[in-house]
Amino acid sequence: MKNHRSNKNSKPVTMNADENLRGIQSILHETSDLKTRTITYQKSSGVIIYLESIVDTEKIQQSVIEPLNKAMDEEGTVENVITNTELSYIEELHEGVGKLLNGSCLLSLDGMSGMYAVNVTNQLPRTPEEPSNEKVVRGSHEGFVDSLTQNLGMIRKRLENENLVIKRYVIGKSTNTKMAVVYMENLVNKEVLSEIFRRIESISVDMEFSPGYLEEFLENKTFSPFPQMLPTERPDRTMAHLLDGRVTVLSEGSATALILPVTFLSFFQSPDDFNSRVLAGSFFRLLRMVSFLVAMTLPAFYIAIIGFHFEILPNELILPVKASLEGIPFPPIIEAFVMVFTIELIREAGVRLPTPIGQTIGIVGGLVIGDAVVSAGFISNVMVIVIAVTAVASFTVPTYEMGASIRILTFPLMIAASLLGFLGIVMGLMVILLHLCKLESVGTPYFAPFAPMNLSGLKDAVIRFPLWKMESRAKDALPQSKRQRNSRGWKNK
């Protein structure tokens, strides 16, 4: 495990247990949860040191104190007596303090020039549950939890493969947060992997609580509206991306894993695509992509039509739309901004409040406010319909981060439509398209397979081909090898 902490002022362990205890107490500033237990082993006095708040005292009793008491009069080293699998010998006080902070207890004996560290962490595992923001109809309903070890175990359970590699790091000078980089040795592109390692090892930060913090230090363009790493809480989704040659980053204390490198189209794929039949999976994936365009451009199109291009409306719609606009004191751009802002308020309130109250606020708030603004003559009823369809369309995107990107891009497109009509919308979409073509995710093209164009990559990007037709891995991650040839052997017999 690589640690970013500096031990320039580290002091060596002495042969006096009490002196070692005083040194550790000084380093930890006499913290109240530092506890000790005196012990005698083979006529040598000693002390067991631990942090009461993060250890399991029952483990200390069973794996340290009882074995030492039983072997009191027997010959043998501490290594032969304590059978804990995570027993280590340390010779510096600062290293010992690091072990204490990781949930170990220290055993210091008089006449011994070092100390033993035994892992006795108090594990409080959380039952894996399905992520609330990545629900599926069919398939696994298990999600990551807040324990890094437990999350790595879930991945190992699904990928019983000798090529699965886990590299551990410690990030944050104050928090010392443990994180892990997971990849398939025989599939991952070595240049991409080296670049990821280089970026992680060059991070210098005071605190790191979750992959969200880490994402800002790893991504290419921080101010891009599009996420360049795919966050997920699903082990099955993580496994699928690992087998495509991608890399996963996990962090202690967070149930979210970051997958990189990824493409723009990766955010519209869901495990349900492969749990459903081919036609249904392809239909729903296309529906999400169309919903992305609808949610981003529908308010802008409405503003452009009302303000500049009223003549394109069918004759049957002109009178109803005109009637709805009569008496409205604001131009369409103000109407749209007010309604979009109101929807965002309701959405944010629903997320932050407790679940029962949040659902009530979302439903009641939407109905009451929508009916009230129309009855008061502030907003046209057509605008309410447009914003409602926009909000529903944005919910179909299976990744929250990409949904947030839609909400951000809606505003500049509405401004462009209010200034130049359809021409403003086209210019805005061209700027977005140029940005997507230029954007990269850890050195790989973000808008693949469109830029650069790769027709074979469209098989599993836009629509879902049958699994037995997919004979190659996604090329955007630059994997080392192709898939094992898929076939339906029974068709040939």
Secondary structure, DSSP 8 states (H G I E B T S, - for coil): -EE----TT--B--S-HHHHHHHHHHHTTT-TTEEEEEEEETTEEEEEEEETTTB-HHHHIIIIIHHHHHTTTS---HHHH---TTEEEE-BHHHHHHHHHTTEEEEEETT-SSEEEEE-B----------TTS--SSS------S-HHHHHHHHHHH---TTEEEEEEEE-TTT-EEEEEEEETTTS-HHHHHHHHHHHHT---S---SHHHHHHHH-S-TT-SS-SSEEE--HHHHHHHHTTT-EEEEETT-S-EEEES--GGGGG--THHHHS-HHHHHHHHHHHHHHHHHHHHHHHHHHHHHHT-GGGS-HHHHHHHHHHHTT--S-HHHHHHHHHHHHHHHHHHHHHS-HHHHHHHHHHHHHHHHHHHHHTTSS-HHHHHHHHHHHHHHHTSS-HHHHHHHHHHHHHHHHHHHHHTHHHHHHHHHHHHHHHHH-EETTEETTTTBTTB-GGGGGGTTS---GGG--S--GGG--SS-------GGGG-
